[in-house]
Amino acid sequence: PAPALRALRATAATAARPAALRACTHSYSARRPHPPIRAATIDADGALAVQFDVAEGEEGCARWWPAWVDDNAQAAFHPSTRQRTRPVHATRRPLLLEAAEADADGACVRVRVCPQGDDAGEASTPPHTHTALLPAAFLWANRPAAAAAANAADPPHQPWAVADLPGLAPPAFPLAGVLADDALLLSLLTALTRLGVARLTDCGSEPEVVARVLARIGFARHTNYGTTFDVRVEPDAVNQAYTDIALPLHTDLPFYREPPGVQLLHCICQDAGGGGESLLVDGLSVACAIREESPELYHVLTTTPVRFEDGKGRMYAYTYDRCTIEEAQTPQGLQPRRVFFNNGVRGSTPFTADRASLDRLYAALRMFDDVANRPALCWQRRLLSGDALMFDNTRVLHGRTAIAAARGARWLRGGYVDWDEVRSKATFLALQAGGAA
């Protein structure tokens, strides 16, 4: 309406852009490019409709409902922390957007907001009628289409057998490039998310490589084995990985409520003697095969918990009960999402007093192990000095053949980083690169 638009322009003419608005504009502009706003109006449905000045053929229209506009006005955020200060109960009021207009430079939209109802004048909420300020950078980053585009930093999982891997091996990335080139790091993290595994090459024999790579991604995960750990043959070993016997396929630390998300293993040295070949298997492919071949045993693996434990007799005692296969809801329905399998730290507590149920659980665990050890699913290679593997510890099972070389001839250093760190870094890099998010 013309009166509301005149009031909006009068407010814009007399009020400078507040510090909160300047801070928000700077924060979003520094992280991602955005087009200016060409026009803003209130459409026939009462939503804020904005046309961005984009190139021909690009989608430049977006709209937001009144509750979102009011909830995300820059006055609702602290100017320096960028955290919300307006209480959530302030969103319960019905709202009317009376008018909207973009500033002359297209950097900001001002919206005339009129709360409706008896509680429109509560002290904890804005005045009965007020102007909501929304920067172009903020609107572009939070337009509805950006939500789908943001998923590019978390692509869907792609189950694999060895024959499905390009060149019959996990994708490889040179260490120097990963440490220096954001685009290459993003490619690595994307491949790691999609396939659950990637290789680093030309890592040299410097023991600090693991710490440097993990710091490049985010904060390393500290566990009962430290921030980094060394895998080599030791006397009186506290873990089977530190012996020379074969290490069966497994995922690490399932006795944690939230096990480490990603593991990095760097081969510092590997003697020319035999053995010590690394094994990798996609647990999602294992789960899918079991679901197809034996739905009954798949159901057992997704519904019957197994106890995992570690540390008895030492200074800690970790225990956690979880199912071998964890499902998640997807557009295709329930799908296997994570696997937890480690026979070495599987506890002895039975989860059923019923003999038939217990027999079915053992049969299901045997089938999981049998399928995981099928040659078509298992990528096997002897790492050389300077090679490194990164893999999803909640998806990809790893192991190794027995070590035939003398003690001390094989030295791998490992470390973990959680998936929250990986996704955060991937999203940040995608936004910096000008991704739609």
MOURWO-V990826 format. One record per backbone hydrogen bond with DSSP energy under -0.5 kcal/mol. NH is the residue of the N-H (numbers start at 1). CO is the residue of the C=O. Records with the same first field share a line. If there is no record, write none. Layout:
BEGIN
NH=CO + CO
END
This chain:
BEGIN
5=1
6=2
7=3
8=4
9=5
10=6
11=7
12=8
13=9
14=10
15=11
16=14
22=18
23=19
24=20
25=21
26=22
27=23
28=24
29=25
30=26
31=27 + 28
32=28
37=106
38=51
39=51
41=49
43=41 + 47
46=43
48=64
49=41 + 47
50=62
51=39
52=50 + 60
53=36
54=52
58=55
60=58
62=50
64=48
68=65
69=65
70=66
71=67
72=68
73=70
74=133
76=73
77=74
78=83
82=78
85=76
86=76
90=87
91=88
92=89
93=90
96=114
98=96 + 112
99=112
101=110
103=108
106=103
109=134
110=101
111=132
112=99
113=111 + 130
114=96
115=113 + 128
116=94
120=117
122=119
125=122
130=113
132=111 + 130
134=109
136=107
139=135
140=136
141=137
142=138
143=140
146=143
147=143 + 144
148=144
149=145
150=146
151=148
152=149
153=150
154=151
155=152
158=194
159=157
162=376
164=161
165=161 + 162
168=165
169=166
173=199
175=201
178=174
179=175
180=176
181=177
182=180
185=181
186=182
187=183
188=184
189=185
190=186
191=187
192=188
193=189
194=190
195=191
196=191 + 192
197=191
198=390
199=171
200=388
201=173
203=386
206=203
209=206
210=207
212=208
213=209
214=210
215=211
216=212
217=213
218=214
220=218
221=416
222=220
223=226
226=223
229=414
231=412
232=230
234=242
237=234
242=239
243=240
247=400
248=246
250=398
251=341
256=253
259=256
262=417
263=391
264=415
265=389
266=413
267=265 + 387
268=266 + 411
269=411
271=409
276=402
278=381
279=399
280=379
281=397
282=377
283=281 + 395
285=282
286=282
287=283
288=284
289=285
290=286
291=287
292=288
293=289
294=290
298=294
299=295
300=296
301=297
302=298
303=299 + 300
304=300
305=303
306=322
308=320
309=345
310=318
314=311 + 316
316=311
318=310
320=308
322=306
324=301 + 304
325=301
326=338
328=335
330=333
333=330
335=328
337=326
338=326
339=394
340=324
345=342
346=343
347=307
355=353
358=354
359=355
360=356
361=357
362=358
363=359
364=360
365=361
366=362
367=363
368=364
369=365
370=366
371=367
372=368
373=369
374=371
377=374
378=374
379=280 + 377
381=278
383=381
386=267
387=384
388=200
389=265
390=198
391=263
392=196
393=261 + 391
394=261
395=392
396=392
397=281 + 395
398=250
399=279
400=247
401=277
403=244
404=274 + 402
405=274
409=406
411=269
412=231
413=266
414=229
415=264
416=221 + 227
417=262
418=219
421=418
422=418
423=419
424=420
425=421
426=422
427=423
428=424
429=425
430=426
431=427
432=428
433=429
434=431
435=430
END
